[in-house]
């Protein structure tokens, strides 16, 4: 069973996500101030607001993550590299890139490995997360993909763009088990409709390293209220001799 020590620990394993393409600058500032307040592991946002996030989160531990080839992943490798390097120049600490699912459909897994390796070489020590969109894949495809991603040196395998129907918890656990078996050296990030504390805990217990959620602020706030802000006085107990 995964043990969460306190709300600070919980926030450190959650990425606060907002990929809304109609969010205003004022709304993004509010989102980033919430991230700063909770000190989440990272935020994941659209490229437009990376410079703003880099400024607001400059003196806290929360990293700035953004997306490449989003949400379909069908751009060529050169385009993805250009996107990634531009994001880094603007202050991104993490790159979340979508794999090319056309290659999966054609069983050209070697091309997925080549693209991932090229991306990792281009961004160096910056964290690279490859999104596989597990909901629309068969287990055999997932296994073939993650083997290639680990071979290419990816830092994290991420389950979803968030643009498809979320998996059931049992499907999420199945995905984690596949990743652990076929890419045991690579970290796992689950972004799959995790919107309450119970699901967050289940996913972490199953073996995920990071949970990404649009509702991260609410998850940590409610956890903090339950665990740290509720005063319960124990009843007096008389011990026998």
C-alpha positions as CSV (number, residue, x, y, z in Angstrom):
1,X,0.0,0.0,0.0
2,X,1.4,3.4,-1.0
3,X,1.7,5.6,2.1
4,X,1.1,9.4,1.7
5,X,2.8,11.2,4.6
6,X,1.0,14.5,4.4
7,X,-0.4,17.0,1.8
8,X,3.1,18.3,0.9
9,X,4.1,14.7,0.0
10,X,0.9,14.2,-2.0
11,X,1.4,17.4,-4.0
12,X,5.0,16.4,-4.8
13,X,3.7,13.3,-6.8
14,X,0.9,15.2,-8.7
15,X,1.2,17.3,-11.8
16,X,-1.4,20.0,-12.0
17,X,-2.7,20.0,-15.6
18,X,-4.6,22.6,-17.6
19,X,-4.6,22.1,-21.4
20,X,-7.8,24.1,-22.0
21,X,-7.4,25.9,-25.3
22,X,-9.8,28.6,-24.3
23,X,-8.2,29.7,-21.0
24,X,-7.5,33.4,-20.6
25,X,-4.3,34.8,-19.2
26,X,-6.1,35.9,-16.1
27,X,-7.4,32.3,-15.6
28,X,-4.0,30.9,-16.2
29,X,-2.4,33.2,-13.6
30,X,-5.0,32.0,-11.1
31,X,-4.2,28.4,-12.0
32,X,-0.4,29.0,-11.6
33,X,-0.9,30.7,-8.3
34,X,-2.7,27.6,-7.1
35,X,0.2,25.5,-8.3
36,X,2.6,27.7,-6.5
37,X,0.5,27.5,-3.3
38,X,0.5,23.7,-3.2
39,X,4.0,23.3,-4.6
40,X,3.0,20.5,-7.0
41,X,5.6,18.4,-8.8
42,X,4.9,20.2,-12.0
43,X,2.3,22.0,-14.1
44,X,1.4,20.8,-17.6
45,X,0.1,23.6,-19.8
46,X,-0.2,24.7,-23.4
47,X,2.9,26.3,-25.0
48,X,1.4,29.8,-25.1
49,X,1.7,30.2,-21.3
50,X,5.1,28.6,-20.7
51,X,6.9,32.0,-20.4
52,X,4.3,33.2,-17.9
53,X,4.5,29.9,-15.9
54,X,8.3,30.1,-15.9
55,X,8.1,33.6,-14.4
56,X,5.4,32.9,-11.8
57,X,7.0,29.6,-10.7
58,X,10.6,30.7,-10.8
59,X,11.3,30.6,-7.1
60,X,9.4,27.4,-6.1
61,X,9.9,23.7,-6.7
62,X,7.1,23.3,-9.2
63,X,8.4,22.5,-12.7
64,X,7.0,23.8,-15.9
65,X,5.9,21.1,-18.4
66,X,4.3,21.6,-21.9
67,X,3.2,19.6,-24.8
68,X,4.7,18.6,-28.2
69,X,2.8,17.1,-31.2
70,X,-0.4,17.6,-29.3
71,X,-2.9,15.9,-29.3
72,X,-2.5,13.6,-32.3
73,X,1.3,13.1,-32.5
74,X,1.4,12.8,-36.3
75,X,3.9,15.6,-37.0
76,X,7.3,14.6,-38.3
77,X,10.2,14.3,-36.0
78,X,11.9,17.5,-37.1
79,X,8.7,19.5,-36.2
80,X,8.5,17.9,-32.8
81,X,12.2,18.7,-32.1
82,X,11.6,22.3,-33.1
83,X,8.6,22.5,-30.8
84,X,10.5,21.0,-27.9
85,X,13.6,23.2,-28.2
86,X,11.4,26.3,-28.5
87,X,9.6,25.4,-25.3
88,X,12.9,24.9,-23.5
89,X,14.1,28.3,-24.7
90,X,10.9,29.7,-23.2
91,X,11.4,28.1,-19.8
92,X,10.0,24.6,-20.0
93,X,11.5,22.0,-17.6
94,X,9.6,19.0,-19.0
95,X,8.5,18.0,-22.5
96,X,5.3,15.8,-23.0
97,X,5.4,14.5,-26.6
98,X,2.7,12.4,-28.2
99,X,3.9,9.3,-30.1
100,X,3.0,8.9,-33.8
101,X,0.0,6.5,-33.6
102,X,0.2,6.1,-37.4
103,X,3.4,4.1,-36.8
104,X,1.6,1.9,-34.2
105,X,-1.2,1.2,-36.7
106,X,1.5,0.1,-39.3
107,X,3.5,-1.8,-36.6
108,X,6.5,0.4,-37.3
109,X,7.7,0.4,-33.7
110,X,11.3,1.0,-34.8
111,X,10.2,4.5,-36.0
112,X,8.7,5.3,-32.6
113,X,12.0,4.3,-31.0
114,X,14.0,6.4,-33.5
115,X,11.8,9.5,-33.0
116,X,12.0,9.2,-29.2
117,X,15.8,8.8,-29.3
118,X,16.1,11.9,-31.5
119,X,13.9,13.9,-29.2
120,X,15.9,12.9,-26.2
121,X,19.2,13.6,-27.8
122,X,17.9,17.1,-28.9
123,X,16.7,18.1,-25.4
124,X,19.5,16.5,-23.3
125,X,18.9,16.6,-19.6
126,X,15.4,18.0,-19.9
127,X,12.7,15.5,-18.8
128,X,11.1,13.7,-21.8
129,X,7.7,12.1,-21.3
130,X,6.1,10.2,-24.2
131,X,2.3,10.0,-24.3
132,X,1.0,6.7,-25.8
133,X,-2.8,7.2,-25.6
134,X,-3.4,3.8,-24.0
135,X,-7.2,3.9,-24.2
136,X,-7.2,3.2,-27.9
137,X,-4.4,0.6,-27.9
138,X,-4.4,-3.2,-27.5
139,X,-2.2,-4.7,-24.7
140,X,0.2,-6.1,-27.3
141,X,0.7,-2.7,-28.9
142,X,1.3,-1.1,-25.5
143,X,4.0,-3.7,-24.7
144,X,5.7,-3.2,-28.1
145,X,5.6,0.6,-27.7
146,X,7.0,0.8,-24.1
147,X,9.9,-1.6,-25.0
148,X,10.9,0.8,-27.7
149,X,10.5,3.9,-25.5
150,X,12.7,2.5,-22.8
151,X,15.3,1.5,-25.4
152,X,15.3,5.1,-26.6
153,X,16.0,6.5,-23.1
154,X,12.7,8.2,-22.4
155,X,12.3,9.4,-18.8
156,X,8.5,8.8,-18.4
157,X,5.8,6.9,-20.2
158,X,2.5,8.8,-19.9
159,X,-0.8,7.1,-20.4
160,X,-3.0,9.8,-22.2
161,X,-3.4,13.2,-23.7
162,X,-6.6,13.6,-21.8
163,X,-8.5,14.0,-25.1
164,X,-10.1,10.5,-25.0
165,X,-12.5,8.9,-22.6
166,X,-10.7,8.0,-19.4
167,X,-9.9,4.4,-18.5
168,X,-11.6,2.5,-15.7
169,X,-9.3,2.0,-12.7
170,X,-8.8,-1.6,-13.6
171,X,-7.7,-0.7,-17.1
172,X,-5.3,1.9,-15.6
173,X,-3.8,-0.8,-13.3
174,X,-3.5,-3.1,-16.2
175,X,-1.5,-0.5,-18.1
176,X,0.8,0.1,-15.2
177,X,1.4,-3.6,-14.9
178,X,2.3,-3.8,-18.6
179,X,4.7,-0.8,-18.3
180,X,6.3,-2.3,-15.2
181,X,6.9,-5.6,-17.0
182,X,8.1,-4.4,-20.4
183,X,9.8,-1.1,-19.4
184,X,10.8,-1.6,-15.8
185,X,13.5,1.1,-15.7
186,X,11.2,3.9,-16.9
187,X,8.9,6.0,-14.7
188,X,5.2,6.1,-15.2
189,X,2.8,9.1,-15.2
190,X,-0.9,8.4,-15.3
191,X,-3.2,11.1,-16.8
192,X,-6.5,9.4,-17.1
193,X,-9.5,11.1,-15.4
194,X,-8.0,11.0,-11.9
195,X,-10.1,13.6,-10.1
196,X,-10.6,12.4,-6.5
197,X,-8.2,11.3,-3.7
198,X,-9.4,7.7,-3.8
199,X,-8.4,7.2,-7.4
200,X,-5.1,9.1,-6.9
201,X,-4.2,6.7,-4.0
202,X,-5.2,3.6,-6.0
203,X,-3.0,4.6,-9.0
204,X,0.0,5.4,-6.8
205,X,-0.5,2.1,-5.0
206,X,-0.6,0.3,-8.3
207,X,2.9,1.6,-9.1
208,X,2.6,5.0,-10.9
209,X,5.3,7.5,-10.0
210,X,3.3,10.6,-10.9
211,X,-0.4,11.3,-11.2
212,X,-1.5,14.1,-13.5
213,X,-4.9,15.7,-12.9
214,X,-6.9,18.7,-13.9
215,X,-8.4,18.6,-10.3
216,X,-5.1,18.4,-8.5
217,X,-5.8,21.5,-6.4
218,X,-9.1,20.0,-5.1
219,X,-7.5,16.6,-4.5
220,X,-4.8,18.0,-2.3
221,X,-7.1,20.5,-0.6
222,X,-9.6,17.8,0.4
223,X,-6.9,15.5,1.5
224,X,-5.4,18.3,3.7
225,X,-8.8,19.0,5.2
226,X,-9.3,15.3,6.0
227,X,-5.9,14.5,7.3
228,X,-4.5,17.7,8.8
229,X,-7.2,20.1,9.6
230,X,-9.6,17.8,11.4
231,X,-9.1,17.7,15.2
232,X,-10.3,14.6,16.8
233,X,-9.9,14.2,20.6
234,X,-9.5,10.6,21.6
235,X,-11.8,9.3,24.4
236,X,-10.2,8.7,27.8
237,X,-9.0,5.2,28.1
238,X,-8.5,3.4,31.5
239,X,-5.9,0.6,31.3
240,X,-6.2,-2.4,33.6
241,X,-3.4,-3.4,35.8
